[in-house]
Amino acid sequence: MRKTSVIQERVSLVSTHMYKQYLEYQHANLNTQEMFIKMISNLDATVEYLKQYFSSRGISAQNIYYK
């Protein structure tokens, strides 16, 4: 009986730790998504600025883009 309760206690500790890791993963994943969304929105502005800059000087801006 004692062995069963020790096993249950350890399983409980491990599952608690794993759940905390899962929550940290979810938080990190959300932060990463937000970071890439911000990078993309800034990239739009940067590309547009470069196009305007080169166009205003008579230089073709057709090759200024990103995928």
C-alpha positions in Angstrom: 0.0 0.0 0.0 2.8 2.4 0.9 4.4 1.8 -2.5 1.2 2.8 -4.3 0.9 6.0 -2.5 4.5 6.9 -3.2 4.0 6.2 -6.9 0.8 8.3 -6.9 2.7 11.2 -5.2 5.5 11.1 -7.7 3.1 10.8 -10.7 1.3 13.8 -9.3 4.6 15.8 -9.0 5.6 14.9 -12.6 2.2 15.7 -14.0 2.2 19.1 -12.2 5.6 19.8 -13.6 4.6 18.8 -17.1 1.5 20.9 -17.0 3.6 24.0 -16.0 5.9 23.3 -19.0 2.9 23.0 -21.2 1.6 26.4 -20.0 5.0 27.9 -20.6 5.1 26.5 -24.1 1.7 28.0 -24.9 2.8 31.4 -23.6 6.1 31.2 -25.6 4.2 30.2 -28.7 1.8 33.1 -28.4 4.7 35.5 -27.9 6.4 34.1 -31.0 3.3 34.6 -33.1 2.9 38.2 -31.9 6.6 38.9 -32.6 6.4 37.6 -36.2 3.1 39.6 -36.8 4.9 42.7 -35.7 7.9 41.9 -37.8 5.7 41.5 -40.9 3.9 44.7 -40.3 7.2 46.6 -39.9 8.5 44.9 -43.0 5.6 46.2 -45.0 6.4 49.8 -43.9 10.2 49.3 -44.6 9.6 47.9 -48.1 7.2 50.8 -48.9 9.7 53.4 -47.6 12.5 51.8 -49.8 10.2 51.9 -52.8 9.4 55.5 -52.3 13.0 56.4 -51.7 14.3 54.8 -54.8 11.4 55.9 -57.0 11.8 59.5 -55.9 15.4 59.3 -57.3 14.3 57.8 -60.6 15.5 54.3 -59.7 13.3 51.4 -60.5 11.6 49.9 -57.4 10.2 46.9 -59.1 12.7 44.5 -57.5 12.0 45.8 -53.9 9.7 43.2 -52.3 9.6 40.4 -49.9 8.0 37.0 -49.7 
